[in-house]
Amino acid sequence: MHKQMKIKICSVVIIALISGLLGGMAMGYQGVFADKLSFLVKTAEGEVSIEDSLTAEQVEEKIITYIKEEFNILEISLAAAPTTFENGVYKLNLKIEDTDIPPVYATKDGNLFFPEAKEMISSEEEGTACESIKKTEQPILEAFVVSYCPYGTQMQRIVDEVVKNISELKNNIKIRYIGQIQDNQITSMHGEEEAQENLTQICLREEQGDKFYSYLSCFLKNSESAPCLVEAGVNKDELNSCKQEESRGLAYAQKDFDLNMEYQVTGSPTLFLNGEKASEFDFGGRTAEAVKNLICCGLETQSQVCETILTQEEAASGFSETYSLGSSSSGSCQ
């Protein structure tokens, strides 16, 4: 089975487990939490109720063990990001094989385990955030990413969704890339494959802009570049020339990397609006509606296109056939 598809299937199984929707059955409150999510300590004498409070390490062990034993997902483990205690619950960062999946959450006693936590942003807070943003006639949102970071692809998916639904905002968005040029070679945080994909996307952005989003929309599904170049109608000879000529591809990339240094960008994704750092979380999180509102807050005069309501679902992180997997994620690749 293709690695990305296997990880996707495992992620969906975990989400289904947590949501109580396994087997297509709608379970009631008692069924979900009594039968599936009570997380008891297993001892030689049998299962006994847990203590009122567990350490982060105990919760990590309990949840990972449960997933492995109940669903035979043996590849699941802790990701590099540590477990944190936020707003009264543990936030656990997990991975399947070497790929991070969206964080999951558990109560401090380990009794409840759920796939997402959505921060509620009041209209007053959003209004205050909007007021603080620098206004221009033609605002530019710069989204700094790398092409194989699951959170970078999440932001690219959001931008693609905005452009698909409000084409008028296409010129207000610039996807930029994080990296360096060393000995006339492009580098990136996740290695050569990512560096070359970054360069592919940079060349398409600069020289075949009418194909850029078509290619990106395809690539974000399963990371297969070659068929996506065909699907988007890319001129591959021109693309290869761009990537090989220092005065073209590397020069375009260097402009992005110079901005990395100027803005002190350290993580994928990082957003800047009108040259100032901005946060999608001030407007509701990793959603198309939030990013649209962020861009519109940079306008001196509000446009009618800003009245278009986009999806408020959290975009899927990583490669995904669909815009959302029904789970949220707020991570960053450093």
N, C-alpha and C positions, 0 to 999 in steps of 0.2 A: 504494500500500500504506500502511495506517495506520502512522504513525511508530513508535509503541511496538511494534507487531508486527514491523516491519522490524528494529528494534534487537534485539528478542528473538531473531529468527531468526539475525541475525548473531552474537549472543552464543553461541547454541547451536552454530553452525558452528565458532566458535573453540574452544569447549570440546571439540567432537567431534574437531577437528584434534589438539588437544593430547593427548586421551585415546587417539588411534589407533583411533577407531571410525567413521571416515568410510565411507559406503557400506554400513554395517551389517556390515562385515567385522571379525572378531576377529584382530588382527595379533599376532604374537609379538614378543618383545623386539627381536630384530634388525631386523624389519620396521619397527617404529615408529621406532626411533632412528636406524637407518641410512638409511631411505628418506625419512622425513618430518622428523625433528627434529635433524639433524646441523648445520644452520645454518652453511654455508660462506660465506666471503667471496667475492663475485663480482668478478672482475677481467677486463680486456680479454683476457687470455690464457686465461681459464677459471676454474674454481672451485678455490680452494686452501684448505687447512686454516687455521683461525683460530689466533691466538696463544693461549698458555695463559691469559692474563688480559685482559679487556676492561674499559673504563670503562663507567659507567652509560649515558653518551650513546651509546656504540657498541652496547651491548646493546639500548637503546631503538630505535635506527635499524634494527638487524638484524631484530628481531622485527616491528616495524611494516611494514617493507618486505616481509618474507616473507608476512605476512598479506594485504597489499594485492595482491601479485603472484600468490600462489598461489590466493587465493579471491576476488579482485576486490572486497574490502571497502574501498573507497577512503575511506570516511568515518571510518576509525579513526585516532585520534591520541592524544597524551598528555593525560591529565586534569590538573587544576590541582594535585593533590597530587603532590609530587616522588617520583621513584624513590628507594628506600632500600635499603641493604644490611643484611639482618637474618638472623642465624643461618646465615650462609654462603651466602645466595642473594640475588639482586636481587628486589625486590618492585616491579613496575611497575603504575602506575595508568593505565588507558586509558579512552577514551570513544568512542562511536560517535555521530557528529554532536555534539550538545551534551549527551548523556546518559552519565554514568559507568557503566561495567560493572565487575563484580567484579575485583579485582586478579589479575594473573598473576605467575608467578615464573620465574626463569631462573638457571642456575648462572653463576658468575663468568666461566667461559670461553665462555659462550654456546652450549654444545653441547646442553644439556637445557632444555626449556621446558615448564612444567606449570601446570595451572589453579588449584591450591589447595595450601595448606599448613596443616595442622591442628595446633594446639599441643596437645601431650599434657599433660593435667592429672592428676597422681597423686591417688589417693584421700586421701593424707596432706595434700597441698596443699589439696584441696577441703575436707577436714575442718577444717583450720586457718582457712580463709576463713569457713567456717560458724560456727565458734566465736566469731569476732570480730564477728559481726553482732548488733546490738541485738535482743532478743527482746521480743515483746508478745503479748497474747492474740489480737489481731486485727491482724496485720501488713498494712501497705498498701504495695504497690509502685507508685510513681509513675513512669511512663515519659514523658519529655518528648520530643516529636517535632514535626516539621512535615510536612504531608500530601503534599508532592511531593519530599521528600528521599528518595533511594533507600534510605538506611540507616534513615530514620524509618519508611518503609513496611515495611522488613525487620523492625523491632522490632514494629510493629503486627501483622504477619503471625504472628510468634511468639506474641504475647499472644492473638491470635484462636485460634491452635491450642491453647493452654493452656485457654482458656475452653471451646472445643468439646469437649475431651476430659475436663476436670475442671471441671464447672460450679460446683462448690462453691467454687472459687477466684475466681469472678467478682467477688465483693465485696472481694477482697483486691488488686484491680488498678484503677488509675486512669490512663487515657491522658490526658496533659495536653499543652498546645500552647505553642509558643514564639512570641513576637511582641510587639507593642506596640499601644496605642491612641493615635492622633495625630489631633487635631481630630475626635473622635468617629468615627474610622474605624479599623478593624482593619488592621494591616500584618503582613507576614511576610517572611522573608529571600529568598524566591523570587518575590515580586511579588503582584499583586492576585488572580490566580487561586488561588494557594495560600492567601492570606489568607481569601478567601471560603470555600474548602473547609474550612479550619481552623474557621471559624465555623459552618459546616454541621455538622461533626462535634461541635463543642462543644455546640450546641443539641440535637442528638440525644442526646448523652451525658446532658445535664441534664434534658431534658423528655420524651424518648421512649426511655428507656434500654433498653426491651425490644426496640427496633428497631436499636439502635446497632451491635451486632456483626454482625447480618444485613446491614446496609448496608455496614459496613466490609469484611466478607468479600467482598462483590461489588465494591466500589470498588477494592480492592487488585488485582483481576485486570486491569483495563484503564483505570482512572481515569475511567470514564464515570459521572458522578453521576446524571443524570436517570433512566436505566433502573434504577439501583440503588435509588433512592428508591421506585420502583414495586415492584420485587422485594421490598424489605424491608417494604412496607406502611406507609410513612411518611405521616403526616398532613402534607401539604405546606403547607396553610394555616397550621397551627400552626408549622411550621418557618419559613416566611417571616415570620410575625409575630415569632417569637423573634429572627430575624436583624435585623429592622428596628427593634425596640424597644430603646432604650439600656438600660433597666432589666432586660432579660432577656439577650439574647445578648452584648452588650458587657460587661455586668456579670459574667457567667460567665467570659468571656475574661479580664477584668481580674484575677480571682482567680488564674488560671493564670499570668498575666504577673507578678503580684506575687510569686508563688513562684519564677518565673524569677530575679528579682532577689535574693530571700532566699537561694536555693540557689546563686546565681551560675552558672546554667546557660548554657553557651556553644555547645553542639553538639547536634545531633539524630542519634541518640538519646542521652539521658542518663537513668540510672536512679537513683532514691532509694528506699530501703527503710526504713520507719519514720523518715523524715526525715533519713536519713544516706545519703551517696552510696555506691552499690554498683556492682559490675561483673559482668556476665554472664560475662566471660572468666575469672573466678575459679572458675567452675563448668563450663567447657567451651566457652564461646563463644556465638554467635548461634544457639541451638537452643531448642526448646520444653522439652526436658528440663533444660537449664541454668537457664532462667528459672524453671521450676517448683521446682527445687531451691533457688534463691535465695529465693523466697517462703517455702518451707517452713522454711528456716533462720531465718526471722524469727519462727517460732512458738515460744511458750513451751513448749507441749506438742505433740508431734508428732501429726499427724492421719493416719488410715488412708489418706486420699486421696493423701498424699504418696508412698505405695508404688506408685502407678500410674506406669508407665514410659512416657514420651513419646518422640517421635522425637528422635534425636541427630543428624539431618541438619541442616546449616546451612540456614537459611531463605534463599530468594531475595531479593535486593535489588531495589528498583524494583517495577514492576507486572508481575505474572506470573499466569498461569492456574493454576500449580501452586505448592505450598508450597516446593519446592526445585527448582533448576535443576542440582543436582549440583556447584555451585561455592560457595566461601565468600567472605565479604567482611566486613571489620571496620572500615569507614570511618565517617565522621561528617560531617554538613553543618554548617559553622560560620557 
